[in-house]
Amino acid sequence: MTSTTLGYYWGDDEYGLETAAIALGRRAAGTGGEPPTTWRTTGASTRVGDIAERVSTATLFGGGTLVIVEDPGPLVRAKADREALLATVATLAPGNALAF
C-alpha cells in the first residue's frame, strides 16, 4: 500500500473534502489509469466487510474503486470492528483508494 491510497479528511468545507477525496482516487489510478468508480457510504450504514470487499481486490480491467466513508466513527466503536477495519486498510489493493 502506498501513502496516496488512504486519506483521512475532516472539516466543514464539504466541497474541499469532496475534492480531496476525488484527488486521492486519481492518485490511486496513477498516470494513464482510468479514474476509479466511486462508492459513497456512511459509517452508520455500512459494515467493515462491505468496505473490505470493495478495496481489497486488485483491479483486473478498467479503473479501481474509491470508497468514501463519511463519519466512520460507528465502524470503530466495537473492538472487533476496529481490528477488522485496520486489517482492511492493510490489504488495500493497488488501484483502489479509501477515504474517511
C-alpha positions in Angstrom: 0.0 0.0 0.0 1.3 3.5 -0.8 0.5 6.5 1.3 -1.5 8.0 -1.6 -4.3 5.4 -1.4 -5.6 6.2 2.0 -6.9 9.5 3.2 -8.5 10.9 6.3 -10.1 14.3 5.8 -12.2 16.4 8.2 -13.6 19.9 8.4 -16.7 21.9 7.4 -15.8 22.6 3.8 -17.8 19.8 2.0 -16.6 20.9 -1.4 -13.0 20.8 -0.3 -13.4 17.4 1.3 -15.0 16.0 -1.8 -12.2 17.5 -4.0 -9.5 16.0 -1.8 -11.2 12.5 -1.8 -11.6 12.6 -5.6 -7.9 13.6 -6.0 -7.0 10.6 -3.8 -8.8 8.3 -6.2 -6.9 9.9 -9.2 -3.6 9.3 -7.4 -4.5 5.7 -6.8 -5.2 5.2 -10.6 -1.8 6.5 -11.4 -0.7 8.2 -14.6 -2.7 7.0 -17.6 -5.0 4.9 -15.4 -8.8 5.0 -15.7 -10.5 7.0 -12.9 -11.9 4.8 -10.2 -15.5 4.1 -9.6 -16.7 6.0 -6.5 -18.7 4.3 -3.8 -20.0 6.6 -1.0 -21.3 5.4 2.3 -21.5 6.4 6.0 -20.1 4.6 8.9 -23.6 4.0 10.3 -25.0 2.5 7.1 -22.2 0.0 6.2 -20.2 -2.8 7.6 -16.4 -3.2 7.6 -16.8 -6.3 5.4 -18.6 -4.2 2.7 -15.7 -1.8 2.6 -13.1 -4.6 2.6 -14.9 -6.3 -0.3 -14.6 -3.2 -2.4 -11.0 -2.2 -1.7 -9.1 -5.5 -1.0 -9.2 -6.9 -4.6 -6.8 -5.6 -7.2 -8.3 -4.4 -10.4 -8.1 -6.6 -13.5 -9.7 -4.4 -16.1 -10.6 -0.7 -16.0 -10.3 1.6 -13.0 -10.3 0.7 -9.4 -12.6 1.7 -6.6 -12.6 4.8 -4.5 -14.5 4.2 -1.3 -15.6 7.4 0.6 -16.8 6.8 4.1 -18.4 9.8 5.8 -18.5 9.7 9.6 -16.5 6.5 10.2 -17.0 6.6 14.0 -19.5 3.8 14.2 -17.1 1.5 12.4 -14.5 1.7 15.2 -16.8 1.6 18.3 -16.5 -2.2 18.8 -13.0 -3.7 19.2 -13.7 -6.4 16.6 -14.9 -3.9 14.0 -11.9 -1.6 14.7 -9.4 -4.5 14.2 -11.2 -5.6 11.1 -11.0 -2.0 9.7 -7.3 -1.9 10.4 -6.8 -5.2 8.6 -8.8 -3.8 5.7 -6.5 -0.8 5.5 -3.5 -3.1 5.5 -4.9 -5.0 2.5 -5.8 -2.0 0.3 -5.1 -3.2 -3.2 -3.3 -1.2 -5.9 -5.6 0.9 -8.0 -8.1 1.3 -5.1 -8.4 4.1 -2.6 -10.1 4.6 0.8 -11.1 8.0 2.1 -12.6 8.7 5.5 
